[in-house]
Amino acid sequence: MSQERLALDAGMERSYVSDLERGMRNPSVRALGRLADALGVRPAVLLEDGNI
């Protein structure tokens, strides 16, 4: 999935998703939930080692 697609599906800016991927920002609890919904996983999955 591209950053652009993920950002669109999560209702976020692509630059924000890029910053998360590069470790430049930390997601809020709300953002984490939106990303998980867009990816079709539970938020806990994104918190496992190596995912964020």
N, C-alpha and C positions, 0 to 999 in steps of 0.2 A: 504494500500500500504506500502510495506517495505521501509526502508531508502535506501536499495541497489537498488530497482527498481526505486525509485524516482531519485536517483543520476544518474543512467544509462540513464533514460529518459530525464533528464535535462542536461546531459553531465558534471556532477560534480563528485567529490570524495565523497564517502559515509561518510567519516570523516567530511567533510564540512557540509553536510546535518545534521549529528548528532550534530555538534556544533551549528548550527542554531536552531535545535529543543530544545537543552538544554539552549539556551540563551547565549551561550558563544561567539557568533559572530553575527554581523548584516549583512544582505545581501546587496550587491550593487544593484543599480537599474537594472542593466543587469541580475544579478543573480535572482532577484525577478521576472523578466520577464520570464526567463528560467524555474523557478519553476512553475509559473502560467501556462505556456504552457504545461509543463509535467503533470500538474494536470487537465488541461482543464478548467481553470477558468480565469477570468480577474485579473490582478495584484491587483486591488483595493480590491478584496475579501480577499487577503492575509494580507492586512493592517488593516482590521477590528479588533476591540478589541478582544484579546484572540487568534488570529490566528498565530502571530509570536511573 
